[in-house]
Amino acid sequence: MDAFLATPLGVLALTVAQTMALLVPLLLGVAYLTWAERKVLGAMQMRKGPNVVGIFGMLQPFADAIKMLMKETIIPSGASRALFIMAPMITFILAMLGWAVIPVNDGWAIADINVGILYLFAISSLGVYGIIIAGWASNS
């Protein structure tokens, strides 16, 4: 096993596994915190909130994700099609890349680099470009 991890393919596999081990709980946590916020806001407004999908609405984040992925994408007629579709992807990828240098446990980060804070500032400042590209690509 150690011989495989020393190869470039093994390093890639280990990096992908570490990335998934960090991002999957992070994204699930965000999804369920959004669900909890919707439940609290529903209670504040004297309504039930999300309660249809699953027990107590616990599967609502998955239903929302499926709905979002299945919705028809409306692209403006004068838009640059490729850039209009790529802009949200760019913003999301850059937001996730910022988590690479954040240590989540003692000595455990995906990229343990000396200039981690500089990397985080650089990646977080690049996220604005996705929004600018989306506005420019929509020709508005």
Backbone as a ProteinNet text record, in pm:
[ID]
protein_1_A
[PRIMARY]
MDAFLATPLGVLALTVAQTMALLVPLLLGVAYLTWAERKVLGAMQMRKGPNVVGIFGMLQPFADAIKMLMKETIIPSGASRALFIMAPMITFILAMLGWAVIPVNDGWAIADINVGILYLFAISSLGVYGIIIAGWASNS
[TERTIARY]
82	0	86.5	195.7	283.8	349.1	374	434.2	336.7	208.2	107.8	94.4	97.3	81.9	200.7	314.1	431.4	423.9	336.2	322.5	237.1	248.9	164.1	14.2	-24.2	-164.7	-210.6	-125.1	-158.4	-171.7	-84	-93.6	-223.1	-258.9	-384.4	-504.6	-502.8	-612.9	-624.6	-512.9	-514.2	-566.4	-526.4	-573.8	-723.1	-772.7	-916.7	-992.9	-940.9	-1007	-1009	-898.9	-895.7	-992.2	-998.4	-1088.6	-1233.5	-1270	-1407.5	-1437.8	-1338.5	-1359	-1381.9	-1332.8	-1354.4	-1481.3	-1502.3	-1610.4	-1748.7	-1759.1	-1890.9	-1955	-1885.5	-1948.8	-1974.4	-1886.7	-1905.9	-2034.1	-2054	-2172.7	-2299.4	-2290.6	-2406.4	-2440.1	-2337.4	-2361.1	-2431	-2387.4	-2451.6	-2596	-2618.3	-2754.8	-2847.1	-2801.1	-2888	-2898.1	-2798.2	-2813.7	-2915.8	-2918.8	-3021.7	-3159.5	-3168.9	-3296.3	-3341.4	-3246.7	-3280.4	-3324.4	-3258.8	-3298.4	-3440.2	-3472.8	-3607.3	-3711.6	-3677	-3769.6	-3791.5	-3685.9	-3697.8	-3777.1	-3747.5	-3822.5	-3969.3	-3996.9	-4135.4	-4206	-4136.5	-4196.2	-4218.4	-4126.3	-4143.1	-4262.4	-4291.3	-4402.6	-4530.6	-4527.9	-4640.9	-4688.6	-4591.9	-4622.3	-4527.2	-4545.7	-4470.5	-4327.6	-4300.8	-4168.9	-4159.1	-4039.6	-4026.6	-4057.6	-4166.6	-4204.5	-4258.9	-4247.7	-4312.7	-4222.3	-4095.6	-4005.7	-3934.3	-3963.4	-3899.2	-3961.4	-3907.7	-3956.7	-3915.8	-4012.6	-3991.8	-3926	-3929.4	-3869.8	-3719.7	-3663.5	-3517.7	-3454.7	-3532.2	-3477.3	-3498.4	-3547	-3572.7	-3447.3	-3327.6	-3209.1	-3179.1	-3202.4	-3178.9	-3283.1	-3408.1	-3513.2	-3484.6	-3436.5	-3401.4	-3286.4	-3187.2	-3073.7	-3117.8	-3202.1	-3251.9	-3334.5	-3418.2	-3499.1	-3410.3	-3306.2	-3217.5	-3144	-3101.8	-3028.5	-3118.9	-3247.6	-3339	-3409.8	-3396.7	-3466.6	-3409.8	-3496.3	-3454.9	-3369.1	-3254.9	-3167.4	-3212.8	-3245.8	-3289	-3168.1	-3127.5	-3012.6	-3063.2	-3028.5	-3074.7	-3030.4	-3108.4	-3083.6	-2949.6	-2905.4	-2779.6	-2660.9	-2677.7	-2573.1	-2466.7	-2347.7	-2241.9	-2269.4	-2315.8	-2366.6	-2264.2	-2142.7	-2041.5	-2005.5	-1982.3	-1946.8	-2062.3	-2184.7	-2301.6	-2319.7	-2289.3	-2300.2	-2179.9	-2061.7	-1940.3	-1927.6	-1991.5	-1973.7	-2010.2	-2127	-2154.4	-2057.9	-2013.2	-1916.2	-1784.4	-1741.4	-1617.2	-1628.7	-1738.6	-1758	-1760.3	-1831.9	-1840.9	-1705.4	-1635	-1505	-1406.2	-1404.9	-1312.9	-1349.5	-1478	-1518.5	-1472.8	-1479.9	-1436.5	-1284.4	-1213.2	-1066.8	-1010.8	-1083.3	-1037.3	-1025	-1104.5	-1101	-978	-899.2	-783.3	-678	-664.4	-558.9	-608.8	-738.5	-792.3	-775.9	-698.6	-680.7	-807	-855.7	-977.5	-948.1	-824.5	-782.6	-635.9	-580.6	-441.9	-349.6	-295.5	-202.5	-267.9	-400.5	-466.2	-530.4	-467.8	-522.6	-490.4	-570.8	-545.1	-413.3	-389.4	-264.4	-200.3	-99.3	-31.1	84.5	55.5	157.1	187	306.3	349.1	274.8	230	162.7	12.5	-44.8	-185.4	-278.2	-248.4	-335.5	-329.6	-213.3	-200	-279	-270.5	-348.7	-498.2	-542	-683.5	-731.1	-650.6	-686.9	-693.8	-598.4	-595.5	-715.6	-746	-858.5	-991.3	-1006.2	-1132.9	-1153.3	-1045.3	-1061.6	-1092.1	-1056.5	-1086.6	-1233.9	-1305.5	-1446.2	-1533.6	-1490.7	-1567.1	-1574.2	-1472.5	-1470	-1584.1	-1627.7	-1742.9	-1867.4	-1886.4	-2002.5	-1989.7	-1869.8	-1847.4	-1867.2	-1816.6	-1833.6	-1980.7	-2056.8	-2198.8	-2272.2	-2242.2	-2306.7	-2267.8	-2139.8	-2094.3	-2148.7	-2150.8	-2196.5	-2344.6	-2422.4	-2566.5	-2599.9	-2498.5	-2513.7	-2611.6	-2603.7	-2691.9	-2609.6
-119.1	0	125.6	123.8	240	266.5	159.5	177.6	248.4	215.9	281.4	429.1	461.5	600	686.4	625.4	700.4	737.1	672.1	702.5	827.1	891.6	1009.3	977.9	860.1	821.1	801.1	746.9	729.3	862.1	957	1090.5	1157.6	1141.6	1198	1134.2	1001.3	930.5	974.2	990.6	1033.7	1177.6	1262.7	1401.4	1409.3	1330.6	1327.9	1274.5	1170.3	1114.9	1216.8	1288.7	1391.3	1504.9	1541.8	1649.1	1609.6	1488.3	1442.3	1429.6	1385.1	1373	1508.9	1615	1749.1	1812.6	1802.8	1877.4	1815.4	1684	1620.8	1657.1	1642.6	1686.8	1837.3	1914.6	2059.5	2094.8	2036.1	2065.2	2010.9	1893.3	1840.9	1928.5	1976.6	2066.2	2194.7	2251.3	2372.5	2343.2	2229	2193.9	2179.2	2112.9	2093.3	2217.2	2303.3	2430.8	2518.7	2511.9	2583.8	2527.5	2394.3	2330.3	2377	2378.9	2422.1	2568.3	2650.8	2791.1	2804.2	2726	2730.2	2683	2582.2	2536.2	2644.9	2711.4	2816.8	2933.9	2972.8	3083	3046.4	2920.8	2877.1	2885.8	2846.7	2855.6	3000.6	3087.6	3229.5	3290.4	3238.6	3290.4	3209	3120.5	3035.7	2949	2886.6	2786.2	2669.9	2562.8	2440.7	2439.8	2511.4	2503.8	2377	2339.9	2219.7	2093.5	2022.8	1903.3	1791.8	1804.1	1708.9	1590.8	1615.7	1511.9	1445	1319.2	1245.4	1276.4	1211.8	1231.2	1370.6	1450.4	1588.5	1676	1633.6	1711.5	1697	1590.8	1574.3	1550.4	1507.3	1485.2	1605.7	1715.2	1834.7	1889.8	1890.6	1938.9	1858.9	1727.3	1646.5	1675.4	1694.7	1730	1865	1959.8	2091.4	2081.2	1996.7	1980.4	1917.8	1815.1	1751.5	1849.7	1927	2027	2129.2	2174.4	2274.1	2219.3	2093.7	2035	2002.7	1978.7	1940.9	2059.9	2177.5	2293	2330.8	2384.2	2428.8	2554	2552.2	2667.4	2766	2885.8	2989.5	3077	3075.8	3154.3	3270.2	3393	3507.3	3496.4	3556	3539.6	3598	3707.1	3767.4	3722.6	3620.5	3578.7	3493.5	3500.1	3408.4	3277.8	3177.1	3053.8	2985.5	2966.8	2894	2968.5	3098.2	3175.2	3185.1	3194.4	3205.4	3079	2963.4	2836.7	2815.6	2861.1	2839.5	2932.4	3048.4	3148	3094.5	3030	2976	2865.3	2787.5	2681.4	2740.3	2847.1	2912.7	2962.7	3027.8	3080.8	2968.4	2860	2747.7	2679	2654.7	2586.9	2671	2800.4	2886	2891	2887.8	2885.3	2756	2645	2517.6	2506.8	2569.5	2566.1	2637.6	2733.8	2804.6	2713.8	2607.5	2515.8	2425.6	2427.5	2338.6	2368.4	2492.8	2528.4	2545.8	2530.7	2547.5	2416.8	2417.3	2294.3	2261.4	2140	2098.3	2010.8	1968.6	1889.3	1922.2	1871.7	1900.8	1847.4	1939	1900.4	1842.4	1849.9	1792	1901	1924.9	2013.2	1948.7	1973.6	1912.6	1963.1	2093.1	2152.4	2224.9	2164.6	2224.8	2308.8	2433.9	2521.5	2635	2691.6	2797.2	2928.2	2953	3078.8	3056.3	2978.4	2942.3	3061.9	3159.3	3276.4	3359.5	3366	3437.8	3366.2	3233.7	3153.4	3176.7	3177.9	3198	3335.9	3438.6	3572.5	3576.6	3512.6	3514.8	3441.9	3322.8	3244.7	3313.5	3369.1	3434	3562.1	3628.5	3748.4	3713	3594.3	3552.5	3515.8	3487.5	3449.2	3556.5	3680.7	3791.2	3777.9	3718.5	3708.2	3623.6	3522.9	3444.4	3530	3620.1	3709.5	3809.3	3862.8	3957.3	3888.4	3766.9	3692.1	3663.3	3630.1	3602.4	3725.8	3841.5	3963.7	4000.9	3984.4	4018.1	3920.3	3791.6	3689.4	3700	3755.3	3767.7	3885	3964.6	4077.5	4180.6	4200.5	4300.9	4413.3
0	0	0	77.8	83	-51.6	-127.7	-259.8	-354.2	-342	-427.1	-392.3	-261.8	-220.5	-260.2	-292.2	-335.2	-483	-559	-701.1	-720.3	-834.1	-859.6	-855.5	-901.6	-896.9	-752.7	-669.3	-528.1	-455.9	-487.7	-427.1	-470	-597.2	-646.9	-576.9	-563.4	-497.2	-351	-283.3	-143.6	-130.9	-223.2	-220.2	-246.6	-341.6	-369.6	-248.7	-183.8	-65.3	48.9	69.8	173.8	141.7	15	-26.6	-2.1	-39.6	-16.8	131.3	209.8	354.5	419.5	358.6	411.9	356	224.7	160.7	179.7	183.5	198.4	332.5	446.2	571.2	574.4	513.5	509	433.5	316.5	236.6	302.1	364.4	436.8	556.8	625	737.4	695.3	583.7	532.4	492.7	428.1	386.4	506.9	611.9	727.7	816	814.8	884.4	812.6	681.4	605.7	636.7	646.5	681.9	821.4	915.8	1051.9	1053.1	974.6	967.6	912.3	810.1	753.5	854.4	935.9	1039.4	1145.2	1187.6	1288	1231.3	1108.6	1048.2	1029.9	996.7	987.1	1121.8	1228.5	1362.3	1402.5	1365.4	1398.3	1324.5	1206.3	1127.4	1148.5	1248.2	1284.4	1168.6	1102.2	1000.5	1022.9	949.5	979.1	925.4	818.7	757.7	674.3	630.9	547.2	628.2	591.4	667	578.3	447.1	357.9	324.6	298.3	248.8	365.4	389	497.1	632.9	735.5	871.9	918.4	960.4	1004.8	898.2	772.2	664.7	654.4	714.5	719.1	582.1	484.5	350.6	259.3	314.1	234.7	166.2	229.2	157.3	31.1	34.7	-84.7	-192	-150.6	-246.1	-309.9	-230.2	-283.7	-383.6	-352.8	-444.3	-575.4	-567.7	-690.4	-771.9	-704.7	-774.1	-844.2	-774.7	-833	-955.3	-949.3	-1061.2	-1179.7	-1154.3	-1261.3	-1325.2	-1265.1	-1319.3	-1455.9	-1537.4	-1669.4	-1655.4	-1721.1	-1719.1	-1825.4	-1784.3	-1877.3	-1907.3	-2032.4	-2075.5	-2160	-2124.1	-2202.7	-2348.6	-2437.6	-2581.8	-2625.4	-2567.7	-2608.9	-2525.9	-2445.7	-2351.7	-2418.8	-2362	-2399.8	-2325.1	-2397.2	-2335	-2244.3	-2293.7	-2216.5	-2087.5	-2097.3	-1978.2	-1880.4	-1932.4	-1846.1	-1762.6	-1821.1	-1748.2	-1656.2	-1697.6	-1618.8	-1498.2	-1499.8	-1393.2	-1254.2	-1235.4	-1100.5	-1060.5	-1158.7	-1128.8	-1080	-1143.6	-1103.3	-959.6	-927.4	-792.7	-689.2	-718.9	-624.9	-606.2	-714.9	-706.4	-626.6	-651.1	-575.7	-427.6	-396.6	-255.8	-188.5	-259.2	-201.9	-194.7	-288.3	-285.2	-162.9	-111.4	7.9	128.8	134	248	247.2	141	132	238	279.3	374.2	516.8	537.2	672	749.7	858.5	935.9	1014.7	997.4	1065.6	1186.5	1199.8	1313.9	1338.8	1445.1	1477.2	1368	1287.3	1181.6	1058	1044.3	928.2	844.4	730.8	629.1	494.9	395	264.5	209.1	216.7	170.1	287.5	344.6	459.1	406.3	373.2	315.4	412.2	399	490.9	469.5	348.8	317.1	303.9	396	389.7	395.3	479.7	490.8	363.6	301.7	174.6	65.1	64.8	-30.2	-9.3	115.4	145.7	100.5	124.1	75.9	-76.1	-142.9	-289.2	-348.3	-298	-351.1	-321.2	-201.1	-168.2	-249.1	-286.5	-368.8	-514.2	-558.5	-696	-713.8	-604.2	-613.7	-675.9	-669	-727.1	-878.7	-939	-1084.2	-1139.2	-1065.6	-1110.6	-1122.8	-1027.5	-1030.8	-1145.2	-1164.5	-1274.9	-1408.8	-1423.4	-1548.7	-1573.9	-1469.4	-1487	-1537.4	-1480.4	-1525.8	-1666.7	-1700	-1834.4	-1937.7	-1902.2	-1996	-2024.9	-1930.5	-1954.1	-2045.3	-2077.9	-2170	-2113.7	-1982.5	-1922.4	-1860.7
[MASK]
++++++++++++++++++++++++++++++++++++++++++++++++++++++++++++++++++++++++++++++++++++++++++++++++++++++++++++++++++++++++++++++++++++++++++++

